[in-house]
């Protein structure tokens, strides 16, 4: 089952050139960009692991693409996403988030609903 979270999740996977174009766009808006990864993409797991140090002050898309490559090496079968945050109004708000890597086999997850009352 293909996990559909974030922008572009119903489209085919983005290649590195397309990923870099999104990073360039985010940086041109002054947004802080970060790389996160997980092995548990369940919708209730909203806190993925931040890769490395925060990349909030970088202005070079190549630096983020390098960190993405390093994250891919360490997590070849994990989920990896890129987030962009806008702090222009005094709060750090996620304005762009998309998955850039998926495992070769996506087994999905089980969601159990409980009726109360």
C-alpha positions as CSV (number, residue, x, y, z in Angstrom):
1,X,0.0,0.0,0.0
2,X,1.5,3.3,-1.1
3,X,1.6,5.8,1.8
4,X,0.0,9.1,0.8
5,X,1.3,11.9,3.1
6,X,2.3,15.4,2.2
7,X,2.5,17.2,-1.1
8,X,2.8,15.2,-4.4
9,X,1.9,11.9,-2.7
10,X,-0.5,10.9,-5.4
11,X,2.1,11.6,-8.1
12,X,4.9,9.4,-9.3
13,X,8.0,9.7,-7.1
14,X,10.1,12.8,-7.7
15,X,13.6,12.5,-9.1
16,X,16.6,14.4,-7.7
17,X,16.2,17.2,-10.2
18,X,12.5,17.7,-9.3
19,X,13.4,17.5,-5.5
20,X,16.1,20.1,-6.0
21,X,13.6,22.4,-7.8
22,X,11.3,22.2,-4.8
23,X,14.2,23.0,-2.4
24,X,15.2,26.0,-4.6
25,X,11.6,27.2,-4.5
26,X,11.4,26.9,-0.7
27,X,14.7,28.6,-0.1
28,X,13.7,31.4,-2.5
29,X,10.7,32.1,-0.3
30,X,13.0,32.3,2.8
31,X,11.7,29.1,4.3
32,X,13.9,26.9,6.4
33,X,14.3,23.4,5.0
34,X,15.0,20.1,6.8
35,X,15.3,16.4,6.1
36,X,13.5,13.8,8.3
37,X,13.2,10.0,8.2
38,X,11.2,7.2,9.8
39,X,10.5,3.5,9.5
40,X,7.0,4.0,10.9
41,X,4.9,6.2,8.5
42,X,1.6,5.7,10.5
43,X,-0.4,8.9,10.3
44,X,-0.4,9.2,14.1
45,X,3.4,9.2,14.0
46,X,3.7,12.9,13.2
47,X,7.2,13.2,14.7
48,X,9.8,11.8,12.3
49,X,13.5,11.8,13.2
50,X,15.4,14.9,12.2
51,X,18.4,14.0,10.1
52,X,21.6,15.5,11.4
53,X,21.8,19.0,12.6
54,X,19.0,21.5,11.8
55,X,19.6,23.0,8.4
56,X,17.6,26.1,9.1
57,X,20.1,28.7,8.0
58,X,21.5,27.1,4.8
59,X,20.9,29.0,1.6
60,X,22.6,26.5,-0.8
61,X,20.3,23.7,-2.2
62,X,23.4,21.6,-2.8
63,X,24.0,21.3,0.9
64,X,20.5,20.0,1.5
65,X,20.8,17.6,-1.4
66,X,24.1,16.3,0.1
67,X,22.4,15.7,3.4
68,X,19.5,13.9,1.6
69,X,22.1,11.7,-0.1
70,X,23.7,10.9,3.3
71,X,20.3,10.1,4.9
72,X,19.5,7.8,2.0
73,X,22.8,5.9,2.5
74,X,22.0,5.3,6.2
75,X,18.3,4.6,5.7
76,X,18.1,2.8,2.3
77,X,14.7,1.2,3.2
78,X,13.2,4.0,5.2
79,X,10.8,6.8,4.5
80,X,12.5,10.2,4.0
81,X,10.8,13.5,3.6
82,X,11.7,17.1,3.1
83,X,10.0,19.8,5.1
84,X,10.0,23.6,4.7
85,X,9.1,26.0,7.5
86,X,8.0,29.6,7.3
87,X,8.9,31.8,10.3
88,X,7.9,35.1,8.7
89,X,5.0,35.7,11.1
90,X,6.9,34.8,14.2
91,X,6.0,31.1,14.4
92,X,7.6,28.2,12.7
93,X,4.9,26.8,10.5
94,X,5.3,23.8,8.1
95,X,4.3,25.1,4.6
96,X,5.7,22.3,2.5
97,X,6.3,18.6,3.2
98,X,6.8,15.8,0.8
99,X,8.2,12.2,0.8
100,X,11.4,11.8,-1.3
101,X,12.1,8.1,-0.6
102,X,10.1,5.1,0.2
103,X,11.1,1.5,1.0
104,X,11.0,-1.0,-1.9
105,X,8.1,-2.8,-0.2
106,X,5.4,-0.7,1.6
107,X,3.4,-3.1,3.7
108,X,1.0,-0.3,4.9
109,X,-0.2,-0.2,8.5
110,X,-3.2,-1.2,10.5
111,X,-5.6,1.4,11.9
112,X,-8.0,0.3,14.6
113,X,-11.0,2.5,15.5
114,X,-12.6,2.3,18.9
115,X,-16.1,3.6,19.5
116,X,-16.5,5.3,22.8
117,X,-19.8,5.7,24.6
